[in-house]
Amino acid sequence: MSVVIRLMRAGAKKRPFYRMVAADSRRQRDGRFLEILGHYNPIADPFELVIHTDRVEKWLKNGAAPSDQAASLLRSAGVSLQIAATRTRKKKTASGEKKAVKRAPKRKISERKARRKAAKKTAKVAKKA
């Protein structure tokens, strides 16, 4: 199950109000969700934004990906989105010592794509010979 942090629309017609929720990516926008993480009211002047940062950070650590709009609102609230990067590798510096570099987790490639990639590679090698 792929979890996404996104906005769920509520409110009346032409009076939008959004809840920030953690939801399964396959669910519809206003469908079932796992947890409410805050809310956003763009109609209020200035806009109202309430975020439960501890809950958001927990979901980010567990691999949830924020949508573009949710990420923008989280940045404006001061929540770090770098929590999601968990894998590290060592990189040599000029002085010769190794330094840890954060990397995003590697995606798994489907078996079909792996076969296609291998076939392309062998075709390329055969073409050169």
C-alpha positions in Angstrom: 0.0 0.0 0.0 1.4 3.4 -1.1 0.5 6.1 1.4 0.1 9.7 0.2 -0.3 12.9 2.2 -2.8 15.0 0.4 -5.7 17.5 0.7 -9.3 16.2 0.9 -11.9 18.8 -0.1 -14.7 19.6 2.3 -17.0 22.6 2.6 -19.8 24.0 0.6 -20.0 24.9 -3.1 -17.5 27.7 -3.9 -16.5 27.7 -0.2 -13.6 25.2 -0.2 -12.1 23.8 3.0 -9.4 21.2 2.9 -8.3 18.5 5.4 -4.8 17.3 5.1 -4.9 13.5 5.3 -2.8 10.4 5.0 -4.5 8.1 2.5 -3.9 5.1 0.3 -2.8 6.4 -3.1 -5.4 4.2 -4.9 -8.3 5.8 -3.0 -10.3 8.7 -4.5 -9.6 12.3 -3.4 -12.5 12.5 -0.9 -12.6 8.8 -0.1 -11.4 6.8 2.8 -8.3 8.0 4.6 -6.0 6.7 7.3 -5.6 9.7 9.5 -6.4 13.5 9.5 -3.1 15.4 9.8 -4.5 19.0 9.8 -6.6 21.4 7.8 -6.3 24.3 5.4 -8.9 27.1 4.9 -8.0 29.3 1.9 -11.1 31.5 2.2 -10.0 33.0 5.6 -8.0 36.2 5.4 -5.1 35.4 6.1 -5.5 31.7 5.2 -5.8 29.3 8.1 -3.4 26.4 8.2 -3.2 23.9 11.1 -0.8 20.9 10.9 -0.1 18.2 13.5 3.7 18.2 12.7 4.4 15.2 14.9 1.9 13.0 13.0 3.1 14.3 9.6 6.7 13.6 10.5 5.7 10.0 11.6 4.1 9.4 8.2 7.0 10.9 6.3 9.4 8.6 8.2 7.3 5.6 7.3 7.5 6.5 3.6 4.5 8.6 2.8 4.9 10.9 -0.2 3.2 14.3 0.0 1.3 15.6 -3.0 2.6 18.8 -4.6 0.1 21.1 -2.9 0.5 19.3 0.5 4.3 19.6 0.2 4.0 23.3 -0.5 1.8 23.8 2.6 4.1 21.7 4.7 7.1 23.8 3.6 5.3 27.0 4.5 4.5 25.6 7.9 8.2 24.7 8.4 8.0 20.9 8.2 11.1 19.3 6.8 10.4 17.0 3.8 13.9 15.5 3.9 12.8 13.0 6.5 11.7 10.6 3.8 15.3 10.0 2.5 16.6 7.1 4.5 19.3 5.3 2.6 22.8 6.7 2.8 26.1 5.9 1.0 29.6 6.9 1.6 31.3 9.5 -0.6 35.0 10.3 -0.6 36.0 13.9 0.0 39.1 15.7 -1.2 40.9 14.8 2.0 40.3 11.1 1.4 37.8 10.6 4.2 34.3 9.2 3.6 31.2 11.3 4.1 27.6 10.0 4.3 25.3 11.1 1.5 21.5 10.8 1.8 19.8 9.0 -1.0 16.2 8.1 -1.7 15.2 4.5 -1.5 15.7 2.5 -4.7 12.6 1.6 -6.5 11.9 -2.0 -7.4 11.5 -2.7 -11.2 8.9 -5.1 -12.3 10.0 -8.3 -13.8 8.6 -7.3 -17.2 10.6 -4.1 -17.3 13.7 -5.9 -16.1 13.4 -8.4 -19.1 12.8 -5.5 -21.5 15.8 -3.7 -20.2 18.0 -6.8 -20.5 16.7 -7.4 -24.1 17.6 -3.8 -25.1 21.0 -4.2 -23.6 21.8 -7.4 -25.5 20.4 -5.8 -28.8 22.7 -2.9 -28.3 25.7 -5.1 -27.8 24.8 -7.3 -30.8 24.4 -4.1 -32.9 27.9 -2.9 -32.0 29.5 -6.3 -32.9 
